[in-house]
Amino acid sequence: MEFDFSDVKIWYLEACDFLKEAKIPDNLFEEFDEYVQKTTRKGGEICIVGSKRMEDVARIAAMFFRANKYRNAHCSSDAAYPIPYESNDLVIDLSASGETSYTVDRVKPALDVGAPIITLTTNESSTLAEYTKNNGLVIRIKGKPKGTEGSVYEKQLRGEYSPLTIEGTKAELSALNFFLDYFGSKNNGKSPTKFHDHFMDSIKGYAPNPGEFEEVYKVLSKPDEKNLRKDVIVGTGLSGEYGSMFATRYAHCVIPGWERHVFFYKDRGETALENGDGLIIFSVSGEGFPLDAAKIGKEQGANVVSFTSKGSPLEEISDAVIHVPPREEKEKPNGAVYHIQPDPAKCMPEYVGLLQGECLVCTVAKIEGITEREFNNTHSKIT
């Protein structure tokens, strides 16, 4: 059956509607902020913990904290992550199930020193939620809970890991939105819920062009039983973090027994490009390192797909493009380029690219006949 690319626009708008309805009450942001301010006043560290894509969200949250002058924020993937904890630290954990053993193990030591714990989860009766009972806060996010048996890393090693499904990604996006709403409120003088509504309405106004997805699919690498081709994902700053989230999803988009080799360019894997490989680039401006990477890709015979703004240098040399909105403010007054904007409202182009990446995964899954069950039973992937 021929695929109707107009479905891409439907998926995008449905995701926007779900995320708009998945907002967190203002009073929970107030309680959250009290913990953040108390920790900062006492000289404590803000420690954000997650696993897999939730660790990507944790890393993005830490970036926003630091961009907003909270230099005491750390992600669990940071080499300098502060272990052991001290009593004046704040531990924030992100887990859809609330049972992910990697995250549980990272959070549990906070109980020994009496450090406060904030849990973002879909499961208010989970182990991580229980840890907050005497000193902390549970923030319920919307989304589909993941399995509760063991960590994702353990499941990978046993070949039992169920990757993120089309439904399952909603918890990660809801957790991400919590931090965007928190810092959006601080930078725009609106309540978190008002910022949330305005932000999501703006995002919804950038529904994708189905024709662009059709052209992109034509040049994407296609998996097979021996797949000798690979896809390398490139992006820097916030675009890079969203590109890393896309890489996880895209790697799991394959039928059982076949292989789709997907690498983020910082991975310790085989990222040297060869003829016929795919290079997927996330970059709003289409300048700097992403543009240099595209030029190398073209020299090596790779097919270059870009998520970038119209008229960017990257668009000109790409084989296919999915357009994101242009950035309103490119530089600081002194001419230095932002690594990440303190205000999430000014990071809307990257967020649009993130949702478009989700739609591209859905597109590939539909065209290649990858069902929800096959998402859940893909091969082991050790990272």
N, C-alpha and C positions, 0 to 999 in steps of 0.2 A: 504494500500500500504506500502510495506516495505521501511524503510528509508535508504537512501544511505549515510553512514557516510563520504564518500569522499567529500560531500558538505561542511563539516566543513573547509576543506583546501581552498575551493573556496571562502567561506565567508571571511576568514582571509585575503587572498590575495587581494580580492576586497576592504576590509576595508583599507588595506595598500595603495593601489593605490589611493583611494579617499583622504586619509589623506595626501599623498605626494602632490597631486594637490591642496590641500586646504591651501597652505602656504601663509603667510602674507608678503607683500613687505618690503624690508629692511628699506626704509625711515620711515615707521611707527614705527619700533623698535627704530630708532634713536630719533624720537619725544617722544616716550614712555620713553626712557632712560633719556631724558632731564628733564621730569617731576619728575622722580624718584630721580635723582641727586639733583635737585633743592629742593625737599622736604627734602631730607636728610641733605643738607647743612643748611637749615633753622631750623632744629630740629623738623620737622613735623612728623606725623605718616602716614604710608601707610595702608589704610583701604580697604580691599577687600571684596566685598559683593556679595552674590549669594543665591539662593534658591534651596533646594533639592540637586540634583546631581551637579548643578552649585555651591552650597555651598561646596560640596566635592572638586570641582576643586579650589574654593577660598582657602580652607584649605590647599590643596597641594601647591598652589602658595605661600601662607604665609610660609609654611615649607621651600620651596626653597629660599625665600628671607632671612629667618633667617639663613639657612645653609650657605648662601653667605654673612654673617655678617651684613645684614640689620635687626638689632634687633628691628627696629621700625615698622615691618610689623605685621598686625593683620587680622584675618578672622572674618566675621560677627557672627560666632558661638562662638567666644572666650568670656569667661566671662569678660575679661578686655577690650573688644572692646571699643575704645575711642569715646563715645558719651557724650556730644555734640562735634561736630567737631570744629576745629580752622582753621583760614584762611591759615595757613601754612601746613595743612594736604593735602594728596592726596587720593581721593576716586576712587577706581577702581570697576566698577560693571560688573557682568556677567549675561546676560539674552538673551536667544535665541530670544524671541519675543520683548524684550525691553519694555515690558508692565507689567511684573510681579509685582503685587502691593506690595508684601512683599519687593522686592528689591527697587522699586520706593520709598516706605516710608522710607527705610534706607538711600537712597541717597539724597532725597530732602533737608534735613537740610543743606547739603553742600552748596546749593545755597544761603542760608541766610547769611553765613559767607564769601562767595566768594572763597571757597576752589575749586581747580581744580578737574574736574571729567573726568575719562576715561571710556568709555563704550565699551565693547566687545559684539556685537550682530549681528544677521543676518538681522536686520531690521533698516536701516539707517534713517527711517522717524519716529521712535518710540519716546515715551516720554523720555526714558532714553537718547537716542541720542540727543534729543532736549536740554536736560540739559547741554550738553557739548558745546553748540553753542558759548557762550561768553567766556568760560574759560575751555578748555579741548580738548578732542580728541575722535573721533569715530574710532574704529577698527572693520571692518566688518569681521566676521567669517562665514565660510560656514557651511551649515546644514539646517535642516528642522525647520522653526519657529514653536514654540508651539502656542496654543491658546492665545488670547490677552484679554480675559475677566477675570479679577480678579486674585488673587493669587492661587498658587497650594494648599495652605493650606485651603483657602475658598472653593475650589472645592472638597477637600477631605471631609470637614464637610458636604457639601450638597450632597455628593455621586456622584458628577459630574466630579471628577478629571480624566482627561485622562492621564494615565501613559506614561512613555517613551516607544516609539515604536522602532522597529528595525531601522527605518530611523531616528527617532527623536534623537537618542543618538549621532548622528554625530556632532551636535553643541557643546555638552559638550566635546567631544574628540578634536574638533578644538580649543576650548578655552584652553584646557589643553596643547595642542601642542604649542600654542603661548608662554606660560611661559617656557616650555621645551626649545624652540628655543632661547628665550631671554637669559636664563642662560647657555644654551649650547654654545651659541656664546661667552659669556663672559669667559667661562672656557676653550674653545678650540681655541680661536683666529681666528675663522672663521666668516664670515657673517652669520646672522641668516638663510638666505635661503640656504646657502651651508651646514650649520650644519643640517638643516631640511632634505635636500635631503639625506645626508649621514646617518642620524639617521634612517629615514624611510626605506632606502635600507637595513640597517642592520636588522631592525625589520622584514622585509619581508623575510629575510633568515631563519627565525625560524618558518616557517609554521608548524602548529600542525600535530600530528600523529592521523589520524581518528580513529585508533584502540583504542587509549587511551580514546577517547570520548565515544566509544561504551562500554568499560568496566566501565567507570564512570557512564553512564546512568543506567547500570544494578543495581548499588548500591544506586542510589539517592532515596530519599523518594518520593513517588508518592502521589499526592493530590487526595482527593475524597470529597464527599459532606459534610462529617463530620470531615474531616482530623484531626486525633488526634496526628499526628506526626508533628514534626517541624524540621527546619534546622537552625543551628547556624553557623554563619560565623566568623572565627577567623583570625586575622593578626595584626602585630604590625608595627610601622613605616610607610613607604610608602606602603608596602604590605597591611597593615591594611586599609589605605585610599582607595586603589583600591578594597579591599575586601568590604568595605562599599558601594562603587559605585555598585559593583556586587549585593549586597544584595537588593538594591532598585529595580534593574531590575528583579532579580529572583522572588521577591515577587509578581510582577505583571504578572508573567508568569503562568496564570491559566485561565481556562474557566469560564464564568459567573456562579455564584451559587456555585462554589466550593471554596476551601480555600487552600492557600499555606502559612503556617506560617513560616516566615523567620525573624530571628533576627541577628543583629550584636552583638557580645558578650558584647559590652559595653552598649547596649540598656537597658532601664529599662523595661524589659519584662521577660517573662518566658523562661530563657535560661538554666535552669537545664536540663541536658541531661537524656533521658530515653531510654530504649531498643527500637531499631528500628528508633530512630531519626537520622538525618543526621548532620555531623560535617564537614564543608567545610573550609579548611585551606589554606591561602595564605602565603607562606614563602619560600623565595629563599634558605636560608641556611638550613631550616628544623631543627633549633636548638632553644634553649631557651624556652620561654613561649609557642610558637606554638606546640613544641614537647610535652611539659607537658600537654597541652590541649588535644592533640591526645591520650596520655596515659590515661587521665581521660575518654575521649570518649570511648575508647576500654573497660575500666573497667565498664562503664555504658551500654554497649551493643549498642553503636551508630555505624553507618557506617561512616567511615572516608575517605573523599576524599581530596586530597591535590594537590595544584599547587606548585610544588617544584622542585629543581634541582636533577639530577640523582645522586644516591649514598648518598643522605642526610639521616640522621637518621629518618626523618619524612617519607621518602619514604618506609623505611623498615617496618613500622607498619601501613601503610595506606592500606585500602581495594582496592583503585584504585587511580591512579596518572595521572595528566596531567603535563608533564615536561616543565619547563622553563629553560633558559640558566643558567649556573652557574655564580656566581659573580667572577669577576677577582680579586677584592681587598676586602678582608673580614674585615680587621682591619686597624685602624690608626696605625702610628708608635709606639705610646705608649701602644698599645694593647686594647684601648677602641673601642668598636664596634660603627660604624656610626648609628645614628638614621635615617639619610637621607644623601646621598652623595650630596655635593654641585654641582657636575657636572651631569646633566641628562644623559649624555652618559654612565655613570657608573650605571645608574638605569634602563638600558635596560631590565634586567630580569623581573623586576616588571611590566614594560609596556607591555611586551609580555604576562605576566599573565593576565593583564587587558583585552587585546584583546581576549585572549583565553576564558576569562570569558564571554565576549560578544558572542562568538561563542557557548559556552555551553548553554546560554539562547536561542539562535536561534535553537539549536539542540532540546532542550526540547519542544520549541514551535512547531516545525515541527512534532515531534513524537506524541505529545499529541493533535495535531490538533488545536492549538491556533492560530487564524488568527490575522491579523493586527487590524481588527475591535474589536476583543475580547480583545486585548491589551488595546484598547482605552476605553472599557466599563467595566473594572474590578470594583470590589467592592471598597467602600471607605476604605482607610487605614490611620488612624490618627497616626502621628508620632510626 
